Amino acid sequence: MKKHVLVWLATAALLACAWGVSKATLPDEAPNAPFSTVAQIGEEAATRNLIATVTDVHLANRITDAKGWSADGTWLVVDLEAASGVTQDLSTLSLAELTIGERTFSATDRGTTFAAQRLVTGVPRAGSLAFELPDDVTGDRATLRLGVPGAGLSEVRRDAVIDLPIDLDALPVETEVLLNENGWAR
C-alpha cells in the first residue's frame, strides 16, 4: 500500500514539474522576436542601426501636408527625427506600427509622410508619421513600434526595434494637424 502511494506521489510531482517546464519554455518564435528599446517622447532611443527621437504626438480630426493633400478621420500623428546608426544599407524606416490592444495599424503612405523614409548614418532626418484609427480606440493605451532591417535582412528582427508607449486618453483632440515636411532635422 505504501509503495502505491509513493508511486502516485512521484507521478503527481513529475506531472507538476512537466507542467512548470511547459509554462517556462519560450514559444517557437521567441528566438526571432525583437528585443525592444523603450523610448519616451523627447528622448533619444537607439538600437543597433536606428537612432530616433519622437518629438511630439498629436490626435487630430484632420491632417494636411504642405502639398495640399488632406484627409478627415481620427488620426494619430507622430513627429520624429531618425537616423541610421551603423550603416545606410537597407536603412529605411520600414517598420512604423501602432499597436492598440490586439489591433495593429501601419503608418499611412498617403500624403507626404515619413513612412519608409531612407535614413542617413549619423545625420537625423525629420518628418511625421500618420496613423488612421477607428473612432473606438482613442481612449486606450497604444505602443508605437519603429524599426529598420538589420544588415542583409529584409525584415526587422532582433535588437532593431524601438517601442514608445502612448496614452491616447491624455492627448487632446486637435481640429487639424499639418504634417512636418520630410527633411534634415534641426
N, C-alpha and C positions, 0 to 999 in steps of 0.2 A: 504494500500500500504506500509506504514512504517513497519507494522508488518511482511509482507512478506520479506522485505529487511533485517530486523533483523534476521529472521529465516534463510535466506540464508547466512548471515554473520556468524551467530553462527555455522551453519553446516560447512562452509568453515574453521572456526577456529578449530572446533573439528577434522576435517579431517587432518588438518595440524599438530595438536597435536598427533593424532594417527600415522601419518607417522613418526614424530620425535621419538616417543616411539619405533616404529618398527626398526628404524635405530640405536637406542641406546641400544637395547636389545642384549645381547650376544648370539652367536649361541649355539645350543644344546650341542655340545662337549666342550664348554668352561669350565665347572666345572672340567673336566679331563685333560685339556690342561696344559702342564708344565709351570712353572714359571722359565724361564731360567736365569742362571747366565752368564753374558757376560765376556769372557776371552780375553786376549791379549797374543801374543807369548812371552814366557819368564816369564810370571807372573802366580803365583798360583791362581787357581779358586777353590771354594769349594761349594758343595751343602750339603744336609743332610748326604749322605753316599758316596760321591765321592770327592776326592781331586785330582786335575790334573794340570799339567803344560805342555803345549805344548812347547817343547824346540827348534824345528826347523820345517820348511816346505820346501819341495823340489818339483819341477816339473821335471820329467825325461822322457826320451825316452825308458829307460830300467831299470828294477830293478832286483837285485840279493839278495840272502841271504847267510849266512855263510855255509850252507849245499850244495851250488852249484845250487840251483833252480834259474831260471831266467825267465823273461818274457819281451817281447818287447811291445811297445804301448805308450800311453800317460798316465802317472802315476802321481798322487799326493801322496807324501809320507809325513806323519806326524810323527815326532819323539816326544815322550811324556813320562812323568812319571806320575803314578797314584797309588792311594791307596784308600782303603775304609776309611770312616771317623768314623763310629759308630760301625758297625757290619760286620763280614765276611759272615754271612748267605746270600746266593744268591748274593754275591758281585763279579760278573763278569762284565766286560765291555761289556755288551750285546747290547748297543746302540752305534754304531760308523757309522754315516751317514754324507754325504756331500751333501748339497742342493745347486744347481746352477739353478737359475730361478725357473721354475716349476718342474725340474727334481731332483730326489734324488738317490744317489748312496750309496751302502753299502760297507764297508771295505771288501776287499778280505780276504778269509781264505786260499788262496793258498800261498805256501811258509811258512816261519816262521815269522808270524806277531803277533801283539798284540791284534788282534781281538778275542773277547770272553776270554780274559785273566782273570784268577782268581786273585782277589786283596786281599791284606792283610791290616788289620786295622793299620793305622798309619805308615806303612813301605812301602815307594814307590817302585814300580816295574817300569822298563823302557822297551821300545821297540818301534816298528814302526807300524803304520797303513798304508795301501796302498789302494788307490782308482784308479781303471782303468777308464779312462774318454774317451769320444769320442773327436776327434780332434777339433770339432767346439766349445768347451766350454772354451778353455784355455785363452781367453781374457776377461772372465767375472768375476764377484764377486761371492764368494761362502761362505757358512756357514758350519763349522764343528760342529756337534752336538754329544756330548758324554753323556752317562748316564748308571746308574746301576738301577736295580729294587729296590723298597722300601721293607721293611721287610714284608714278607708274600705275595709279589706280584710277578707275573711272567713277568710283563711288566713295563717299565719305565713310571712313572707318577709324577704329581705334581711338587715338588721342586727338582727333581733329574736330572736336565739337565744343561749341560754347553755348551754354544754356543761360537764359535770363528769365527769372520769374517776373510776371506782370500781374498786378491786382487790377483787373478790369473795372471792378466796382469803385475803385478810388480815382479813376480817370474821369474828368468832366467831359461831357459830350460837346464838341465844338461844331458849329454850323458848317464850316468849310475849312479844309487844310490844304495848303499849297505844298506839293511835293518838292523837296530840295532838288535842284539840278545836280546831276552827276558831275563830279569834278574833283579837283585836288582839295584836300582838307586844309583848313586854315589853322 
